[in-house]
């Protein structure tokens, strides 16, 4: 039932019931001799006063039936304004608009509850993760105050401060990226770009690292013009290729390939490095989780979380295949629907 129809029906019923009751009372009073109607004015007065009283009573009852659910929603919104998101409206209104309002309100409170839990957990984790590099920076800075410190130790302490500063900077960058992923407008910012060329540029970004380790690179990319958000995908390749370079041994191998398979585009990034243990595999995409608990390598446990979030935002998925001590392969699959038709073997 629509709210306009409900208002019309209640108004009609109020008028009808008022008329019936007042007419009945007047007829009864006339028959038993209580009312002696001599003039038209007297008749109008004896009809008017009871009509006002009875009509007001019916209007009050019917308005309560219509407005009560809205009042309940209003009271619930006041609780939400005070920070109480644990509210579940259980209204069963026959008015479609009111029921939809209640259902939407309940859905909103559930989402707000989830968001609040994530925010609280996120803030807790971020503050915890910041403590370690901040404590390290403070400690090494205090050591640098020693005037008798050797140049070798001074350089070592400065490098540690720089490492922890970079770690905090990277963490903040990833935190901002994760918050941006909640904005759907980010996905709508699309352009046509060369996907294979983008991957090559990311590989060259780590040239100093893979040159220092004397790594062997096996790059096999098909030429693909892709229509999508270049900035988003760039973050995916930076994290996955950066991890491969970070965790592979010296003289190791990194293999990167791009293939069109059916309606999907598939990117594989393999390294024959340290691999990932079974326990770490189950938690690899959790925020702030780091398989390297010693923190001897740079990282903050947000990179793979971001990779998974971005790929799923693009209606794709990420697969992990790894053996501890044998190597790791990440396979990213994204829909080819928005990709260009120009594809050839590079």
N, C-alpha and C positions, 0 to 999 in steps of 0.2 A: 504494500500500500504506500503510495506517495504521500509526502507530508501535506501537499495542497489538498489532496483528496481527503485525508484524515481531518484536516481543519474544517473543510466543507461539511463532512459528515457529522462532526461533533457540534458544529453550529446549527445544522438542521435538526439534529436530535434535541439540542437544548431548547430551541424554539418550539418544536413539536411537543416535547414533554411539558414544557411550561404552559403552553396553550391548553393541553389536555387536562393538566392538574388544576389550573385556575378555573377553567370552564366547569370541571367537575365539582370543585368546591363551591362555586357560585350556584350551580344547579342544586346542590345538596342544601346549601343555606337557604335558597329560595323555597325549596319544598318543605323544609321543616319550620319555615317561618322566621328564621334568624334574619334573613335579608329581605327587606321590602323595597324593591327597586321601583321608584316612582318616576325618576327622570333619567335622561341620557347621561347627564354629568355624573349622577350617582353611580350608574353602571360602569362608566369609565374609571372612576376612582376605585371601585371595588375590584376591578380587573387589574388596574395599574400596580397597586402596592403588592399584592401577592405575586404578580409577574416579575416585579423587580427582585423580590426576595428569592423566589424559586429559581428565576433565571440566573441570578448571581451564584446561587449554590451549584447549579448544574455547570455553569461556566468555570467555577473554581475546581470542580471535580474533573471536568474534561481537560482543562489546561494542565492540571497536575499530571494527568495520564500522558499528555503530550510532552510536557517539559521535564518531567522527573528524570528521564534518561540523560537529557542534556545537562541538567544540574549535576548529575552524578559524574558525567565526563568533566564538567567544569571543576568540581571538587578534586577529581583525580589529577587534573592539570596543575592545580595549586600544589599538590604534593610533589609532582615532578619538578616544579619550579624551585622547591626546597631541597631537591637532590634525591628524593626517594623515587627510584625507578622500578621498584619491585611492586608493580601494580598490574593487576589482571582483571579487566572489566568483564563481567559475565552478564551482559545485557541480552535480553531476548525480545527485542521490539518488533512489532508488526509493521512499523513504518520503515520503509527501505532505506531512506536517507539517514535516519537515526541509527539503524543497525550497521550500515556501512561506516558511519562515523565512529561507532564503538569498535568495530573490527579493525579499522585503520588505526585508531588510537591504541588498541592493544598491540598491534604489530609494531607501532612506533616505540612503545615502551619496551618491547622485547629487544628491538635493535639498539635502543639507548642503553639498555642494561648490558648488552654485549659490548658496545662501544666503551662504556664506562669501565668494564672489567678489563678490556684490552688496554685502555689508556692507563689504568692503574698499574697493571702488570708491566706495561711498556716503560712507564716512568720509573718504576722500581728497578727494572733491569738496566735501564740507561744509567741511572744514578749509581748503581752497583758497578757497572762496567767502567764508568768514568773514574771511580775511586782508585783503581789500580794504576793507570797511567799518571794521574795527578799525584799520587803518593810517590811514584818513581821520579817524576820531575822534581818534586819538592826535595826528595832525598838526595838526588844527584846535584841539585842546585846548592844545597847546604854543604856538600862535599867540595864543591868548587870554591867555596870561601876560604879554603885552606891555602894560605900564601905559599906554603912549602910544597905544594902539590907539583909533581913532575909533569912535564909536557905530555908524556905518554898517557898518564892517568887523566889529565885534563881533557885530552882529545877523546879518550874513551867515555868519560862522563858526558861530554857534549854530544857525542854520537847517540848515547842512550836517551838523552833529553830530546834530541831530534827525532829519534824513533818513536818515542811515546807521544810526541806532539803530532807526528804524522798519523799515528794510530787514532788519536782523538779527532783529528781533522777528517779522517776517512769515516769514522763512526758517525760524526755529525752529518756528513754528506749522505751516508746511507740512511740515516734516520729521516732526513728531509725527503729523500727519494721515496721511502716507504710511506710517508705521510702524503706525498703527491700522488701516489698510486690510488688513494681513495678518491681522487678527483677524476671523474669519468671524462672530463674535457681533455685530459692528457691523451687519451686514446683517440679522440676525435681529430687531433692535430696530425693529419696525414700528409704525406708527400711521396712522390715517386723517387726512389733512390736505388743505387746499385748495392744489393745485399752482399755480393761476393767482394766488392771493393771495400765495403764497410768492414768486413771481417779481416781483410788484408791490412787495413789501416790499424785495427786493434792489435794485430800480431806485431806490426812494426812499432807500436807503442811500447812494447816490452822488449825491444831489440837489445837494449843494454843488458837486460837480465839474462836473456837466452844466449847472448854472445858470451857473457861472463861464465856461464855454465857449459859453454861449448855444446849446446843442444842440437840434435838433428831434427829438422822440421820437415814434415811430409804434408804439403798443402795441396789439396785437390778440390777445387771449387768450380762448380758450374756457374756460368754467367746468368744472374737473375736480377731483373728490374722489379723491385718490390714496392707496393703502394701501402704505406703504413707509417707508424711513428718511428723515425730513425733514431731519435734520442732514447726511446725505450729499449729497442733492440741493442743499441750500443752498450747499454748497461749490462745486458745479458752476456755479450761476448767478452766484455772487460772482466767480469767476475770469473767466468769459466776459464778463459785463456789465462788470466792472471793466476788463478789457482793452479792450473797445470804447470806453469812456469815455476811457481813457488814450491810445489811439492815434488817435482821431478828431480832425480839425482843429476850430478854432473855427468856429461856425455850421454845423457838420456835422450828419449825420443818423445816428440809431441806430434800428433797427427790430427789435422783438421780437415774436414770434408763438408761439402754442401751438395745436396742432391735433391732433385725433384722426383718424388715417388707418388704417383697417382695424383690425388688432390692435395697432397701434403708436401711441404718443404722440410727437409731433414738435415740438421747440422750435427755432426759428431765431433767431439773434442776428446781426444785420448792422450793419456800420458802413461809411461811405464814407471811411474814414481812409487811413492810409499803406499799407495792404496788406502782403502777405508775399511775399518773393522766392522763386524756385524752390528755391534751395539751402536756405533756412530751412524751407520746407514739409516737406522730407525729414527734418528733425531737430527739428521743432517740439515733439514729445512727449518728447524726451530730457531726462533729469534735468539741471538746471542750464544747459540751452542757452538762450541769449538772442539773438534776432535783432538786437536793438539792442546791438551790441558796445561802444558808447560808454558804456553804462550811464547815459545821461542821464535815463532814465525809471526809476521805481521798479519793482523786480522781482527775482526770483532764479532764474527758469527752472524753478520747480517747479509752478507753477499749472496749466499744461496737462498736465503729467505726471499730476497728481492728478485732473484732469478725466477723462482717458482711463481711468485706473485705476478710478475710481468708476463711470463709465458701463458699462464692461465687467463690473464686479462685479455690476451690475444687469442683466446680459445684454443690454445695449444697445450702441450704437456711435456714434462721433462722426465727422462728415464735415467737411472743410475745403474751402472754395472761396474763392480770393483772387487778386487781381491787384495787383502792386506799384504803388502810387500810385493805385489805383482803389477799394480797399476789401476787406473780409473778411466772410465769412459762415460761422459755425459752425452745423451742424445736429446736434442731439442727438436720438437716437431710442431710446426705451425701451419695453419691452413694456407693452401695455395690460392684460395678464392680471390684474394685481393692482390695477388702477385701479378707482375707483368707477364705477357705471353712470350717475350723474347728470352729464350733459354738455349744455351749451347755449351758444349764442352769447352772449358777454359784451357 
